[in-house]
Amino acid sequence: MKLTTNKNSAKWMQLPRDVLVGHGVLDEIGDVCRDLKLKGSALIVTGSTTRNVAGKRVADLLETAGSSAETVLTCRATLEEVEMVMEKALEIEANFLLGVGSGRSIDLAKLASTRLELPFISVPTAASHDGIASSRASVLDNGVNASVQAQAPMAVVADTEIISEAPFRFLAAGCGDIISNYTAVLDWELASRLRNEYFGEYAAALSRMAARVIIESADSIKPELESSARLVVKALVSNGVAMSIAGSSRPASGSEHMFSHALDRLAPKPALHGEQCGVGTIMMMYLHGGNWQEIRDALKKIGAPSTAEELGIEDKYIVEALLQAHSIRPERYTILGNGLTRSAAEKVAKVTKVIK
């Protein structure tokens, strides 16, 4: 989709063509491929666990629909794994790729398909973060987490029966990732005012709406409920659309994500991405002078972490991550500015009760 703003400028938006969310929709993967005119050789990118959860079924369904399907198993979201997926795709002369998993496999399929200029379909088995429908891929480059521009999936097939059976921790982490939209948009607005950065009202409104839906539904998001899975998946898809409309990850990634990435580097055993973003949002909302208590209370109702202890991370790493977060993406202006002092970092973490 190309949206022309005036005769001298244009913004390209890449959005999924088909989005299926609901009970048993995995069985419609063949119909989705036919609708998108995808046929021939398919490469399924998945993990050892998710292969058993959904990967084998996808392969069988594709074979029944008339496509040949091969599977490549992945271990980590690294550029080396992207190369491995690309080599396998070239070896079997793949016509399209499918990412089947909770995040890693989707990001690898997304980036490999982008580089090979092949279409890909996103098949999430858990709703842990907004990469399932976005045009961004999160991979490790020389041990450092990087958010890389990629293509959006041609389709998203999210079977809520499968997603609701995944460990609830993943769904709660997805909620943390969505709620973090609040501070991401505040950071974006701040960069617009102070640095004259482009700010997209429509993308920001869509992002805020997704976060508001999750906060207002916090009491009803429970384990093993398909209605909860459906709600979170739709919000994650909205996040992906908002980023595509904005042409960047700005609507869904700000200072709280930089904090999470810093924690990934520092903590001996980091928590899930969405869990860390949720805790980061509490502290960044405090820095913005907003209602950080509402963020904390919503995370508690959902059952997502709201403290360092619940993340399983020592207090000292929280403070150090706050000190280093501004340097993660120095080109992206946020409420962190040029960095916090140690006393300020300790204060925000203690006042919000993230650390003791």
Secondary structure, DSSP 8 states (H G I E B T S, - for coil): -EEEEETTEEEE----SEEEEETTGGGGHHHHHHHTT--SEEEEEE-HHHIIIIIHHHHHHHHHTT-EEEEEE--S-BHHHHHHHHHHHHHTT-SEEEEEESSHHHHHHHHHHHHHT--EEEEESS--SGGGTSSEEEEEETTEEEEEE----SEEEEEHHHHHHS-HHHHHHHHHHHHTHHHHHHHHHHHHHHH-----HHHHHHHHHHHHHHHHTGGG--TT-HHHHHHHHHHHHHHHHHHHHHTSSGGG-SHHHHHHHHHHHH-SS---HHHHHHHHHHHHHHHHTS-HHHHHHHHHHHT---SHHHHT--HHHHHHHHHHGGGTSTTS--TTTT---HHHHHHHHHHTTS--
